[in-house]
Amino acid sequence: MRKHFFSGIQPSGRLHIGNYLGAIKQWTGLQDQYEPVFGIVDYHAMTVRYDPGDMPGRVLDAAASYLAAGLDPERSILMVQSHVHEHVELAWILNCVTPMGRLSRIPTFKEKVRQNPDNINMGLFGYPVLMAADILLYKSEIVPVGEDQVPHLEFTREVARKFNSVFGETFPEPAEVLSRGAKVLGLDGVNKMSKSLDNCLYLDDSDEEIAKKISTAMTDPSRKRRNDPGNPDICNIFSYHEVFSTPDEIEHCANGCRTAEIGCLDCKRILIAHLQDLVSPIREKRVELLSRPDDLVDVLRVGGTRARSIARATMAEVRERTGVTLGRDSA
């Protein structure tokens, strides 16, 4: 029987290449080794202000994007976090072994406070505990993450260790599986891809939009003219080549840049073709899936049922460990 792991992304709007490289590409590559549980984590999305009327559409959009990018509901579980109430039940129990001081030291909490100064809520403060519950509920031994999520996974290991020390050995301490693509920055060459910074290449961009965005994207800032030699080591576009291009193309672009035999636009044309080849089938499949919303809902319902069967078994064990069993069944 294949083991499970959990990984999730918030239904926060259009997915971009950063999401694909940092999460979805890894997920699809692990489907034959594990039975992954992929969560659309709508409870996490509630930590910032949003329009409740938009949430169902955002969830469907995320489901369509994940399936179009290669998630197979026959080999994986695609579910919505709020469909499995054990996530929040386990989060409450883990809250009770988590020091507040440790939560306040998580770097991304300070970042989120800066982003949401008028909405610093308990959910925002405690969402790493819910994230830990998401992972531990499925007894995950590995978790595919981007580099920016490594501190959260270390926190999850600490929570598992603390629970095990207080209540007995229950949870594994999951190891991270890092993605090479997680290092790719946004098109500005400075920040990670972010919708708010408008530096994204989206998985539903048209071929024309891809060409336009890459043509104007930041390259080596020291290269001012076509005949100037450049340094691919500090060129953001070259970092994309290292992910999307062939070894021969990577060598061609690196050498051509250093010797000024090719210009930045020549280099970008090669990359544009690869990105269009990647995005086009995802975009087309996504449109086709969204034309059948009832089928998408069925996939999420089936995924929720499968996820609940795993979550119930874990919570029966957790309740037994913590002594909250009197007068109730294990469901």
RATALIN-V898676 format. One record per residue. N is the residue number from 1. RES is the residue in three letters. SS is DSSP state (hx for helix, st for strand, lp for the rest). Layout:
# RATALIN-V898676
n: (N | N)
res: (RES | RES)
ss: (SS | SS)
This chain:
# RATALIN-V898676
n: (1 | 2 | 3 | 4 | 5 | 6 | 7 | 8 | 9 | 10 | 11 | 12 | 13 | 14 | 15 | 16 | 17 | 18 | 19 | 20 | 21 | 22 | 23 | 24 | 25 | 26 | 27 | 28 | 29 | 30 | 31 | 32 | 33 | 34 | 35 | 36 | 37 | 38 | 39 | 40 | 41 | 42 | 43 | 44 | 45 | 46 | 47 | 48 | 49 | 50 | 51 | 52 | 53 | 54 | 55 | 56 | 57 | 58 | 59 | 60 | 61 | 62 | 63 | 64 | 65 | 66 | 67 | 68 | 69 | 70 | 71 | 72 | 73 | 74 | 75 | 76 | 77 | 78 | 79 | 80 | 81 | 82 | 83 | 84 | 85 | 86 | 87 | 88 | 89 | 90 | 91 | 92 | 93 | 94 | 95 | 96 | 97 | 98 | 99 | 100 | 101 | 102 | 103 | 104 | 105 | 106 | 107 | 108 | 109 | 110 | 111 | 112 | 113 | 114 | 115 | 116 | 117 | 118 | 119 | 120 | 121 | 122 | 123 | 124 | 125 | 126 | 127 | 128 | 129 | 130 | 131 | 132 | 133 | 134 | 135 | 136 | 137 | 138 | 139 | 140 | 141 | 142 | 143 | 144 | 145 | 146 | 147 | 148 | 149 | 150 | 151 | 152 | 153 | 154 | 155 | 156 | 157 | 158 | 159 | 160 | 161 | 162 | 163 | 164 | 165 | 166 | 167 | 168 | 169 | 170 | 171 | 172 | 173 | 174 | 175 | 176 | 177 | 178 | 179 | 180 | 181 | 182 | 183 | 184 | 185 | 186 | 187 | 188 | 189 | 190 | 191 | 192 | 193 | 194 | 195 | 196 | 197 | 198 | 199 | 200 | 201 | 202 | 203 | 204 | 205 | 206 | 207 | 208 | 209 | 210 | 211 | 212 | 213 | 214 | 215 | 216 | 217 | 218 | 219 | 220 | 221 | 222 | 223 | 224 | 225 | 226 | 227 | 228 | 229 | 230 | 231 | 232 | 233 | 234 | 235 | 236 | 237 | 238 | 239 | 240 | 241 | 242 | 243 | 244 | 245 | 246 | 247 | 248 | 249 | 250 | 251 | 252 | 253 | 254 | 255 | 256 | 257 | 258 | 259 | 260 | 261 | 262 | 263 | 264 | 265 | 266 | 267 | 268 | 269 | 270 | 271 | 272 | 273 | 274 | 275 | 276 | 277 | 278 | 279 | 280 | 281 | 282 | 283 | 284 | 285 | 286 | 287 | 288 | 289 | 290 | 291 | 292 | 293 | 294 | 295 | 296 | 297 | 298 | 299 | 300 | 301 | 302 | 303 | 304 | 305 | 306 | 307 | 308 | 309 | 310 | 311 | 312 | 313 | 314 | 315 | 316 | 317 | 318 | 319 | 320 | 321 | 322 | 323 | 324 | 325 | 326 | 327 | 328 | 329 | 330 | 331)
res: (MET | ARG | LYS | HIS | PHE | PHE | SER | GLY | ILE | GLN | PRO | SER | GLY | ARG | LEU | HIS | ILE | GLY | ASN | TYR | LEU | GLY | ALA | ILE | LYS | GLN | TRP | THR | GLY | LEU | GLN | ASP | GLN | TYR | GLU | PRO | VAL | PHE | GLY | ILE | VAL | ASP | TYR | HIS | ALA | MET | THR | VAL | ARG | TYR | ASP | PRO | GLY | ASP | MET | PRO | GLY | ARG | VAL | LEU | ASP | ALA | ALA | ALA | SER | TYR | LEU | ALA | ALA | GLY | LEU | ASP | PRO | GLU | ARG | SER | ILE | LEU | MET | VAL | GLN | SER | HIS | VAL | HIS | GLU | HIS | VAL | GLU | LEU | ALA | TRP | ILE | LEU | ASN | CYS | VAL | THR | PRO | MET | GLY | ARG | LEU | SER | ARG | ILE | PRO | THR | PHE | LYS | GLU | LYS | VAL | ARG | GLN | ASN | PRO | ASP | ASN | ILE | ASN | MET | GLY | LEU | PHE | GLY | TYR | PRO | VAL | LEU | MET | ALA | ALA | ASP | ILE | LEU | LEU | TYR | LYS | SER | GLU | ILE | VAL | PRO | VAL | GLY | GLU | ASP | GLN | VAL | PRO | HIS | LEU | GLU | PHE | THR | ARG | GLU | VAL | ALA | ARG | LYS | PHE | ASN | SER | VAL | PHE | GLY | GLU | THR | PHE | PRO | GLU | PRO | ALA | GLU | VAL | LEU | SER | ARG | GLY | ALA | LYS | VAL | LEU | GLY | LEU | ASP | GLY | VAL | ASN | LYS | MET | SER | LYS | SER | LEU | ASP | ASN | CYS | LEU | TYR | LEU | ASP | ASP | SER | ASP | GLU | GLU | ILE | ALA | LYS | LYS | ILE | SER | THR | ALA | MET | THR | ASP | PRO | SER | ARG | LYS | ARG | ARG | ASN | ASP | PRO | GLY | ASN | PRO | ASP | ILE | CYS | ASN | ILE | PHE | SER | TYR | HIS | GLU | VAL | PHE | SER | THR | PRO | ASP | GLU | ILE | GLU | HIS | CYS | ALA | ASN | GLY | CYS | ARG | THR | ALA | GLU | ILE | GLY | CYS | LEU | ASP | CYS | LYS | ARG | ILE | LEU | ILE | ALA | HIS | LEU | GLN | ASP | LEU | VAL | SER | PRO | ILE | ARG | GLU | LYS | ARG | VAL | GLU | LEU | LEU | SER | ARG | PRO | ASP | ASP | LEU | VAL | ASP | VAL | LEU | ARG | VAL | GLY | GLY | THR | ARG | ALA | ARG | SER | ILE | ALA | ARG | ALA | THR | MET | ALA | GLU | VAL | ARG | GLU | ARG | THR | GLY | VAL | THR | LEU | GLY | ARG | ASP | SER | ALA)
ss: (lp | lp | lp | st | st | st | st | st | st | lp | lp | lp | lp | lp | lp | st | hx | hx | hx | hx | hx | hx | hx | hx | hx | hx | hx | hx | hx | lp | lp | lp | lp | lp | st | st | st | st | st | st | lp | hx | hx | hx | hx | lp | lp | lp | lp | lp | lp | hx | hx | hx | hx | hx | hx | hx | hx | hx | hx | hx | hx | hx | hx | hx | hx | hx | lp | lp | lp | lp | lp | lp | lp | lp | st | st | st | st | hx | hx | hx | lp | lp | hx | hx | hx | hx | hx | hx | hx | hx | hx | hx | lp | lp | lp | lp | hx | hx | hx | hx | hx | lp | lp | hx | hx | hx | hx | hx | hx | hx | hx | hx | lp | lp | lp | lp | lp | lp | hx | hx | hx | hx | hx | hx | hx | hx | hx | hx | hx | hx | hx | hx | hx | lp | lp | lp | lp | lp | st | st | st | st | lp | hx | hx | hx | hx | hx | hx | hx | hx | hx | hx | hx | hx | hx | hx | hx | hx | hx | hx | hx | hx | hx | lp | lp | lp | lp | lp | lp | lp | st | st | st | st | lp | hx | hx | hx | hx | lp | lp | lp | lp | lp | lp | lp | lp | lp | lp | lp | lp | lp | lp | lp | lp | lp | lp | st | lp | lp | lp | lp | hx | hx | hx | hx | hx | hx | hx | hx | hx | lp | lp | lp | lp | lp | lp | lp | lp | lp | lp | lp | lp | lp | lp | lp | lp | hx | hx | hx | lp | hx | hx | hx | hx | hx | hx | hx | hx | hx | lp | lp | hx | hx | hx | hx | hx | hx | hx | hx | hx | hx | hx | hx | hx | lp | lp | lp | lp | hx | hx | hx | hx | hx | hx | hx | hx | hx | hx | hx | hx | hx | hx | hx | hx | hx | hx | hx | hx | hx | hx | hx | hx | hx | hx | hx | lp | lp | hx | hx | hx | hx | hx | hx | hx | hx | hx | hx | hx | hx | hx | hx | hx | hx | hx | hx | hx | hx | hx | hx | hx | hx | hx | hx | hx | hx | hx | hx | lp | lp | lp | lp | lp | lp | lp | lp | lp)
